[in-house]
Amino acid sequence: MSATSVLIHLFGEIALLLWGITMVNSGVQRAFGSDLRWILGMALRTRFQAFLAGIGVTTVLQSSTATALMVSSFTAGGAVDIVPALAVMLGANVGTTLIVQVLSFDVTLIFPVLIFGGFMAFRRGKTSRTKDVGRVAIGLGLMLLSLHLLSETIHLVERSSVLKDLLASIASDPLILVFLSAFFAWLAHSSVAAMLLIMSLASAGVIGAPAALVMVLGANLGSALNPFLEAMGGDPAKIRVPVGNLATRVIGCAVALPLIDPILSGMSAFDPNPARLAANFHTIFNVVVAAVFILPLPWIARLLVRIFPEKLQASDPGMPQYLDKDALDTPSVALSNAAREVLRMVDTVEAMLRSSQDLFREDDISRVDQVSRTDDVLDRLFSAIRRYLSSINHEALSEAEAKRLSDILAFAINLEHVGDIIDKNLMELAAKRIKNHLRLPKDSLDDITSMHAKLLEHLQLAASVLMFQDLGSARRLVAEKERFRDLERAVAQKHLEQLRSGRSTGDTSALQLDIVRDLKRIEAHIASTGHSLLEQSGELKPSRLIS
């Protein structure tokens, strides 16, 4: 076989390996993404818990980059300290070595079983999780198949004097080897793929054991470049964890590179197999780096905060804070970001409701304009959230995540409608009252104040339903809507009695009824979150929610 044919086969087999890794990663995220995110979030308390969580989550995902994105969603805005975030990355680096350890053994007889079993699960599965697990099995099978094909092709390199001489000339320069393996790991976005290629070259005798160990160092450097490069160009605070992760790798490689020969001598006594040597060194390197750096992480964190202080930005309430574009390919992280941004919409609506409540007692016309400007902020947040949700990789969404996306978007739409009602209806009524010098009766003002207080309470309850999917809170929200409707009827009846008795003029009575009508419409939009969750659980039949 010619050198060109060998290269073509190598490129195709490497592409098959990368596709298998992609299938495993997307399948795991679709099947267990929210569960993995919950585990990781619960563990971000101490550095040692975070380290173990990083190992577990990355072993399942086979991607330290995906783990880094999850961590960034917690650390954005200072929600989680940088120390456990750095510990997660140390654990993630160890986690990537475990799958390499498994694949370093002869598992060629397993890939037909995995591909066939995964295909049956994907085609015959009754639930989306079963289909996603089938996707994972197919991906693992393709990875093993690609390794088998790679080993067959690389053996041909031994008979190609041109390629063999080229690799032999490169192997004499450790820095070039580090650069090449780092470049491949960065290009593939996977240290696993780089390690499997190195092991295949080593087992075929194309590169010697010393060169294989040097290339292992490069693969570790290359995989740390991906999160670093993706974090550049934004808030300097976002780059702290990637820089810390890259710095530990650089220091580890700088120390290990001059010691390759004695390390090789010591390791060869236990297992001289070239592929196993590379896999074992990969694990030992990351375990040692983690052991060395996990204790001084607080000092490292303080240094990173000093070097990369948080960027001071002009306060713009309409500018989204949590919609990280780098997370769009990781649905569980992106949906969490969108939900956090929706909570900012909740705060904005709450401020508008409080201003609305005050403007039926006060005569400050300038506050009407202020509420209108606040609605512009709400509209900008809604537009940003809608664009962000539409940009999420929908192919990677599990069934549960697709429902979650729909719930978040529906809640954001309802909040935007509430803002429009306050701005275009309630503020118009408030301005009319102020300009015409109308005074509402004290008991009517008390009723309006009471209804506003209920709306503020229900708004927070709806936010809780969205974030925690709590059926008890959803039932309470739906029940409160019925009580609010009864309150609206009682207030309307009272206004009619006041009009008949002459205690209220036609203008003030019409004003009161219009206010109560708009508050009822707001309540319906807020309560729809509870209706939606109960319908999904089967407790309520689908109905027309806004009434």
KEKOL-311616 format. One record per residue (C-alpha): residue in one letter; x, y, z. Coordinates in steps of 0.5 Angstrom, whole numbers, plus 2048, in hexadecimal, padded with zeros to 3 digits. Last residue first. Layout:
BEGIN
DRENGU   residu    xx    yy    zz
DRENGU        A     X     Y     Z
...
END
This chain:
BEGIN
DRENGU   residu    xx    yy    zz
DRENGU        S   78B   844   83E
DRENGU        I   792   841   83C
DRENGU        L   792   83A   83D
DRENGU        R   78E   837   838
DRENGU        S   78E   82F   83A
DRENGU        P   792   829   83A
DRENGU        K   790   824   83F
DRENGU        L   792   825   846
DRENGU        E   796   820   84A
DRENGU        G   79A   81C   844
DRENGU        S   7A1   81E   847
DRENGU        Q   7A1   823   840
DRENGU        E   79B   826   842
DRENGU        L   79D   827   849
DRENGU        L   7A3   82B   846
DRENGU        S   7A0   82F   841
DRENGU        H   79A   831   846
DRENGU        G   79F   833   84B
DRENGU        T   7A3   838   846
DRENGU        S   79C   83A   844
DRENGU        A   79B   83E   84A
DRENGU        I   79F   844   849
DRENGU        H   79C   845   842
DRENGU        A   795   844   845
DRENGU        E   797   849   84B
DRENGU        I   799   84E   846
DRENGU        R   792   84E   843
DRENGU        K   78F   84F   84A
DRENGU        L   793   855   84B
DRENGU        D   791   858   845
DRENGU        R   789   857   846
DRENGU        V   78A   85A   84D
DRENGU        I   78D   860   84A
DRENGU        D   788   861   845
DRENGU        L   782   860   84B
DRENGU        Q   786   865   84F
DRENGU        L   786   86A   849
DRENGU        A   77F   869   847
DRENGU        S   77D   86A   84F
DRENGU        T   781   870   84F
DRENGU        D   77E   873   849
DRENGU        G   777   872   84A
DRENGU        T   778   875   851
DRENGU        S   778   871   858
DRENGU        R   774   871   85E
DRENGU        G   76E   872   85B
DRENGU        S   76A   86C   85D
DRENGU        R   76A   869   856
DRENGU        L   771   86A   855
DRENGU        Q   773   868   85B
DRENGU        E   76F   861   85A
DRENGU        L   772   860   854
DRENGU        H   779   861   856
DRENGU        K   778   85C   85C
DRENGU        Q   776   857   856
DRENGU        A   77C   858   853
DRENGU        V   780   857   859
DRENGU        A   77C   851   85A
DRENGU        R   77D   84E   853
DRENGU        E   785   850   853
DRENGU        L   786   84C   85A
DRENGU        D   782   846   857
DRENGU        R   787   846   851
DRENGU        F   78D   847   856
DRENGU        R   78A   841   85A
DRENGU        E   78A   83D   854
DRENGU        K   791   83F   852
DRENGU        E   793   83D   859
DRENGU        A   791   836   858
DRENGU        V   795   836   851
DRENGU        L   79B   838   855
DRENGU        R   79A   834   85B
DRENGU        R   79A   82E   856
DRENGU        A   7A1   830   853
DRENGU        S   7A4   831   859
DRENGU        G   7A2   82A   85B
DRENGU        L   7A5   827   854
DRENGU        D   7AC   82A   855
DRENGU        Q   7AF   82B   84E
DRENGU        F   7B5   82E   852
DRENGU        M   7B7   834   84E
DRENGU        L   7B0   835   84A
DRENGU        V   7AC   834   850
DRENGU        S   7B0   839   855
DRENGU        A   7AF   83E   850
DRENGU        A   7A8   83D   850
DRENGU        L   7A8   83E   857
DRENGU        Q   7AC   844   857
DRENGU        L   7A7   847   852
DRENGU        H   7A1   844   857
DRENGU        E   7A3   849   85C
DRENGU        L   7A4   84F   858
DRENGU        L   79D   84E   855
DRENGU        K   79A   84D   85C
DRENGU        A   79D   853   85E
DRENGU        H   79B   857   858
DRENGU        M   794   854   85A
DRENGU        S   794   857   861
DRENGU        T   796   85E   85F
DRENGU        I   790   85E   85A
DRENGU        D   78C   85C   85F
DRENGU        D   78F   861   864
DRENGU        L   78E   866   85F
DRENGU        S   787   865   85E
DRENGU        D   786   865   865
DRENGU        K   789   86C   865
DRENGU        P   785   86F   860
DRENGU        L   789   870   859
DRENGU        R   78A   878   858
DRENGU        L   78A   87A   851
DRENGU        H   78F   880   84F
DRENGU        N   78D   880   848
DRENGU        K   795   880   846
DRENGU        I   796   87B   84C
DRENGU        R   791   876   84A
DRENGU        K   792   876   843
DRENGU        A   799   875   844
DRENGU        A   798   86F   849
DRENGU        L   793   86C   844
DRENGU        E   798   86C   83E
DRENGU        M   79D   869   843
DRENGU        L   798   863   844
DRENGU        N   797   862   83D
DRENGU        K   79D   863   838
DRENGU        D   7A3   862   83E
DRENGU        I   7A0   85D   843
DRENGU        I   79C   859   83D
DRENGU        D   7A3   859   839
DRENGU        G   7A7   857   83F
DRENGU        V   7A2   851   840
DRENGU        H   7A2   84F   839
DRENGU        E   7AA   84F   83A
DRENGU        L   7A9   84B   840
DRENGU        N   7A5   846   83C
DRENGU        I   7AA   845   836
DRENGU        A   7AF   844   83B
DRENGU        F   7AB   83E   83F
DRENGU        A   7AA   83B   838
DRENGU        L   7B1   83B   836
DRENGU        I   7B3   838   83D
DRENGU        D   7AE   833   83C
DRENGU        S   7AF   831   835
DRENGU        L   7B7   830   836
DRENGU        R   7B5   82C   83C
DRENGU        K   7B1   828   838
DRENGU        A   7B7   827   833
DRENGU        E   7BB   825   839
DRENGU        A   7B7   820   83B
DRENGU        E   7B6   81D   834
DRENGU        S   7BE   81D   833
DRENGU        L   7C1   823   82F
DRENGU        A   7C7   822   82B
DRENGU        E   7C4   823   825
DRENGU        H   7C1   829   827
DRENGU        N   7C8   82C   828
DRENGU        I   7C6   833   82B
DRENGU        S   7C5   839   827
DRENGU        S   7BE   839   828
DRENGU        L   7BE   83A   82F
DRENGU        Y   7C4   840   82E
DRENGU        R   7BF   844   82A
DRENGU        R   7B9   843   82E
DRENGU        I   7BE   845   834
DRENGU        A   7C0   84B   831
DRENGU        S   7B9   84D   82E
DRENGU        F   7B7   84C   835
DRENGU        L   7BC   850   839
DRENGU        R   7BB   856   834
DRENGU        D   7B4   856   835
DRENGU        L   7B5   856   83C
DRENGU        V   7B9   85C   83C
DRENGU        D   7B4   860   837
DRENGU        D   7AF   85E   83D
DRENGU        T   7B4   862   842
DRENGU        R   7B4   868   83D
DRENGU        S   7AC   868   83D
DRENGU        V   7AC   868   845
DRENGU        Q   7B1   86E   845
DRENGU        D   7AC   872   841
DRENGU        V   7A6   870   846
DRENGU        R   7AB   872   84B
DRENGU        S   7AB   879   848
DRENGU        I   7A4   87A   84A
DRENGU        D   7A5   87A   851
DRENGU        D   79E   87B   854
DRENGU        E   79E   875   859
DRENGU        R   799   870   85B
DRENGU        F   797   86D   855
DRENGU        L   79F   86D   853
DRENGU        D   7A1   869   859
DRENGU        Q   79E   863   856
DRENGU        S   7A1   864   84F
DRENGU        S   7A8   865   852
DRENGU        R   7A8   85F   856
DRENGU        L   7A5   85B   850
DRENGU        M   7AB   85E   84C
DRENGU        A   7B0   85C   851
DRENGU        E   7AD   855   851
DRENGU        V   7AD   854   849
DRENGU        T   7B5   856   849
DRENGU        D   7B6   851   84F
DRENGU        V   7B3   84C   84B
DRENGU        M   7B6   84E   845
DRENGU        R   7BD   84D   848
DRENGU        L   7BA   846   84A
DRENGU        V   7BA   844   843
DRENGU        E   7C1   845   842
DRENGU        R   7C2   840   847
DRENGU        A   7BE   83B   843
DRENGU        A   7C1   83D   83D
DRENGU        N   7C8   83B   840
DRENGU        S   7C5   834   843
DRENGU        L   7C3   833   83C
DRENGU        A   7CA   834   839
DRENGU        V   7CD   82F   83E
DRENGU        S   7C8   82A   83D
DRENGU        P   7C8   82B   835
DRENGU        T   7D0   82A   835
DRENGU        D   7D1   82D   82D
DRENGU        L   7CE   834   82F
DRENGU        A   7D3   834   835
DRENGU        D   7D8   839   832
DRENGU        K   7D3   83E   830
DRENGU        D   7D2   840   838
DRENGU        L   7CC   843   839
DRENGU        Y   7CD   844   840
DRENGU        Q   7CD   84C   841
DRENGU        P   7C8   84E   83C
DRENGU        M   7C9   856   83A
DRENGU        G   7C2   85A   83C
DRENGU        P   7C4   85C   843
DRENGU        D   7CA   85F   840
DRENGU        S   7CF   861   845
DRENGU        A   7D5   864   842
DRENGU        Q   7DA   85E   843
DRENGU        L   7E0   85C   847
DRENGU        K   7E4   856   845
DRENGU        E   7E5   851   84B
DRENGU        P   7EC   851   84D
DRENGU        F   7F1   84C   849
DRENGU        I   7F8   84D   84C
DRENGU        R   7F5   84E   853
DRENGU        V   7F0   849   852
DRENGU        L   7F5   844   84F
DRENGU        L   7FA   845   855
DRENGU        R   7F4   844   85A
DRENGU        A   7F2   83D   857
DRENGU        I   7F9   83B   857
DRENGU        W   7FA   83C   85E
DRENGU        P   7F3   839   860
DRENGU        L   7F5   833   85B
DRENGU        P   7FC   831   85F
DRENGU        L   7F9   82B   861
DRENGU        I   7F6   828   85B
DRENGU        F   7FD   82A   857
DRENGU        V   801   824   858
DRENGU        A   7FC   81E   859
DRENGU        A   7F9   821   852
DRENGU        V   7FF   821   84F
DRENGU        V   801   81A   851
DRENGU        V   7FB   817   84F
DRENGU        N   7FB   81B   848
DRENGU        F   802   818   847
DRENGU        I   801   811   84A
DRENGU        T   7FB   810   845
DRENGU        H   7FE   812   83F
DRENGU        F   804   80E   841
DRENGU        N   800   808   841
DRENGU        A   7FD   809   83A
DRENGU        A   803   80A   837
DRENGU        L   807   804   83A
DRENGU        R   801   800   839
DRENGU        A   801   802   831
DRENGU        P   809   800   832
DRENGU        N   808   7F9   835
DRENGU        P   80E   7F9   83A
DRENGU        D   809   7F9   841
DRENGU        F   80C   7F9   848
DRENGU        A   814   7FA   846
DRENGU        S   812   7FE   841
DRENGU        M   80F   804   845
DRENGU        G   816   805   849
DRENGU        S   81A   805   843
DRENGU        L   815   80A   83F
DRENGU        I   815   80F   845
DRENGU        P   81D   80F   845
DRENGU        D   81D   810   83E
DRENGU        I   817   815   83E
DRENGU        L   81A   81A   843
DRENGU        P   81B   820   83F
DRENGU        L   814   820   83D
DRENGU        A   811   81F   844
DRENGU        V   812   826   847
DRENGU        A   810   82A   841
DRENGU        C   80A   825   840
DRENGU        G   808   826   847
DRENGU        I   809   82E   846
DRENGU        V   805   82E   840
DRENGU        R   7FF   82A   842
DRENGU        T   7FE   82E   849
DRENGU        A   7FE   834   845
DRENGU        L   7F9   832   840
DRENGU        N   7F4   830   845
DRENGU        G   7F5   837   849
DRENGU        V   7F5   83B   842
DRENGU        P   7EE   837   841
DRENGU        V   7EC   838   848
DRENGU        R   7ED   840   847
DRENGU        I   7EB   841   840
DRENGU        K   7E4   843   842
DRENGU        A   7E6   849   847
DRENGU        P   7E9   84C   841
DRENGU        D   7E2   84D   83E
DRENGU        G   7E2   84B   837
DRENGU        G   7E8   84B   831
DRENGU        M   7EB   844   834
DRENGU        A   7E6   83F   837
DRENGU        E   7E6   83A   831
DRENGU        L   7EE   83B   830
DRENGU        F   7EF   838   837
DRENGU        P   7EA   833   837
DRENGU        N   7ED   830   831
DRENGU        L   7F4   831   833
DRENGU        A   7F4   82C   839
DRENGU        S   7F3   826   834
DRENGU        G   7F9   828   830
DRENGU        L   7FE   828   836
DRENGU        N   7FC   821   838
DRENGU        A   7FD   81F   831
DRENGU        G   804   822   831
DRENGU        L   806   81E   838
DRENGU        V   803   818   835
DRENGU        M   808   819   82F
DRENGU        V   80E   819   833
DRENGU        L   80C   812   836
DRENGU        A   80B   80F   82F
DRENGU        A   812   812   82D
DRENGU        P   815   80F   832
DRENGU        A   811   808   831
DRENGU        G   813   808   829
DRENGU        I   80F   80A   823
DRENGU        V   80D   806   81E
DRENGU        G   80D   800   822
DRENGU        A   806   7FE   820
DRENGU        S   804   7FE   828
DRENGU        A   807   805   828
DRENGU        L   803   808   822
DRENGU        S   7FD   805   825
DRENGU        M   7FE   808   82C
DRENGU        I   800   80F   829
DRENGU        L   7F9   80F   825
DRENGU        L   7F5   80C   82B
DRENGU        M   7F8   812   82F
DRENGU        A   7F6   817   82A
DRENGU        A   7EF   815   82A
DRENGU        V   7EF   815   831
DRENGU        S   7F2   81C   832
DRENGU        S   7EC   81E   82E
DRENGU        H   7EA   825   82B
DRENGU        A   7ED   821   824
DRENGU        L   7F1   828   822
DRENGU        W   7F3   829   829
DRENGU        A   7F5   822   82A
DRENGU        F   7F9   822   823
DRENGU        F   7FC   828   825
DRENGU        A   7FF   826   82B
DRENGU        S   801   81F   828
DRENGU        L   805   823   823
DRENGU        F   808   828   828
DRENGU        V   80A   823   82D
DRENGU        L   80D   81F   827
DRENGU        I   811   825   824
DRENGU        L   814   827   82B
DRENGU        P   816   820   82C
DRENGU        D   81A   820   826
DRENGU        S   81D   819   824
DRENGU        A   816   816   823
DRENGU        I   815   81B   81D
DRENGU        S   81B   818   819
DRENGU        A   818   811   81A
DRENGU        L   811   813   818
DRENGU        L   814   815   812
DRENGU        D   818   80F   811
DRENGU        K   812   80B   812
DRENGU        L   80D   80F   80D
DRENGU        V   812   80E   808
DRENGU        S   814   807   809
DRENGU        S   80D   804   809
DRENGU        R   80D   7FD   80B
DRENGU        E   80D   7FF   813
DRENGU        V   807   804   811
DRENGU        L   803   7FE   80F
DRENGU        H   803   7FC   816
DRENGU        I   7FF   803   817
DRENGU        T   7FA   801   812
DRENGU        E   7F8   7FB   816
DRENGU        S   7F9   7FE   81D
DRENGU        L   7F4   804   81B
DRENGU        L   7EF   7FF   818
DRENGU        H   7EE   7FC   81F
DRENGU        L   7EE   803   822
DRENGU        S   7E9   805   81E
DRENGU        L   7E5   7FF   820
DRENGU        L   7E6   800   827
DRENGU        M   7E3   807   826
DRENGU        L   7DE   805   822
DRENGU        G   7DB   800   827
DRENGU        L   7DC   806   82C
DRENGU        G   7D7   80A   828
DRENGU        I   7D2   805   827
DRENGU        A   7D2   803   82E
DRENGU        V   7D1   80B   830
DRENGU        R   7CB   80B   82A
DRENGU        G   7C8   805   82D
DRENGU        V   7C8   809   834
DRENGU        D   7C5   80F   830
DRENGU        K   7BF   80A   82E
DRENGU        T   7BE   807   835
DRENGU        R   7BE   80E   837
DRENGU        S   7B9   810   832
DRENGU        T   7B4   80B   834
DRENGU        K   7B1   805   830
DRENGU        G   7B8   802   82E
DRENGU        R   7B7   7FE   827
DRENGU        R   7BC   802   822
DRENGU        F   7C1   805   827
DRENGU        A   7C1   7FF   82C
DRENGU        M   7C2   7FA   826
DRENGU        F   7C7   7FF   823
DRENGU        G   7CB   7FF   82A
DRENGU        G   7CB   7F8   82A
DRENGU        F   7CD   7F7   823
DRENGU        I   7D3   7FC   824
DRENGU        L   7D5   7FA   82B
DRENGU        V   7D5   7F2   829
DRENGU        P   7D9   7F4   823
DRENGU        F   7DE   7F8   827
DRENGU        I   7DF   7F3   82C
DRENGU        L   7E4   7EE   829
DRENGU        T   7E9   7F4   828
DRENGU        V   7EA   7F5   82F
DRENGU        D   7F1   7F4   830
DRENGU        F   7F3   7F9   835
DRENGU        S   7F5   800   835
DRENGU        L   7EE   802   834
DRENGU        V   7ED   801   83B
DRENGU        Q   7F2   805   83D
DRENGU        V   7F0   80A   838
DRENGU        I   7E9   80A   83B
DRENGU        L   7ED   80C   842
DRENGU        T   7F1   811   840
DRENGU        T   7EC   816   83E
DRENGU        G   7EA   816   846
DRENGU        V   7F1   818   848
DRENGU        N   7F0   81F   844
DRENGU        A   7E9   81F   847
DRENGU        G   7EB   81F   84E
DRENGU        L   7F0   824   84D
DRENGU        M   7EB   828   849
DRENGU        V   7E6   827   84F
DRENGU        A   7EB   82A   854
DRENGU        L   7EC   830   850
DRENGU        A   7E4   831   851
DRENGU        P   7E5   82F   858
DRENGU        V   7EA   835   859
DRENGU        I   7E6   83A   855
DRENGU        D   7E0   83B   859
DRENGU        V   7D9   83A   857
DRENGU        A   7D4   83F   855
DRENGU        G   7DA   844   853
DRENGU        G   7D6   847   84D
DRENGU        A   7D8   841   849
DRENGU        T   7DB   83B   84E
DRENGU        F   7D5   837   84D
DRENGU        S   7D4   837   845
DRENGU        S   7DC   837   845
DRENGU        V   7DC   830   848
DRENGU        M   7D7   82D   843
DRENGU        L   7DB   830   83D
DRENGU        A   7E1   82D   841
DRENGU        T   7DE   826   841
DRENGU        A   7DC   827   83A
DRENGU        T   7E4   828   838
DRENGU        S   7E6   822   83D
DRENGU        S   7E3   81E   838
DRENGU        Q   7E2   816   838
DRENGU        L   7DB   818   83B
DRENGU        V   7DA   812   840
DRENGU        T   7E2   813   842
DRENGU        T   7E1   81A   842
DRENGU        V   7DB   81A   847
DRENGU        G   7DE   815   84C
DRENGU        I   7E5   818   84C
DRENGU        G   7E3   81F   84D
DRENGU        A   7DE   81D   852
DRENGU        L   7E4   81A   856
DRENGU        F   7E8   821   856
DRENGU        A   7E2   825   858
DRENGU        Q   7E1   820   85E
DRENGU        F   7E8   822   85F
DRENGU        R   7E8   829   85E
DRENGU        T   7E2   82A   862
DRENGU        R   7DB   82D   861
DRENGU        L   7DA   82C   859
DRENGU        A   7D8   824   85A
DRENGU        M   7D0   826   85A
DRENGU        G   7D1   82A   853
DRENGU        L   7D5   824   850
DRENGU        I   7D0   81F   852
DRENGU        W   7CA   824   850
DRENGU        R   7CE   825   849
DRENGU        L   7CF   81D   848
DRENGU        D   7C7   81C   849
DRENGU        S   7C5   821   844
DRENGU        G   7CA   81E   83F
DRENGU        F   7C8   817   840
DRENGU        A   7C5   815   83A
DRENGU        R   7C6   81B   835
DRENGU        Q   7CD   81C   838
DRENGU        V   7CF   815   838
DRENGU        G   7CD   814   830
DRENGU        S   7D0   81B   82E
DRENGU        N   7D7   818   832
DRENGU        V   7D6   811   82F
DRENGU        M   7D5   814   828
DRENGU        T   7DA   819   828
DRENGU        I   7DF   814   82A
DRENGU        G   7DD   80F   824
DRENGU        W   7DE   815   81F
DRENGU        L   7E5   816   822
DRENGU        L   7E7   80F   821
DRENGU        L   7E3   80F   81A
DRENGU        A   7E7   815   818
DRENGU        I   7EE   812   81A
DRENGU        E   7EC   80C   816
DRENGU        G   7EB   810   810
DRENGU        F   7F1   814   811
DRENGU        L   7F5   80E   812
DRENGU        H   7F2   80B   80C
DRENGU        I   7F4   811   807
DRENGU        L   7FB   811   80A
DRENGU        V   7FC   80A   809
DRENGU        S   7FA   80B   802
DRENGU        T   7FE   810   801
DRENGU        A   804   80C   803
DRENGU        S   803   807   7FE
DRENGU        M   800   800   800
END
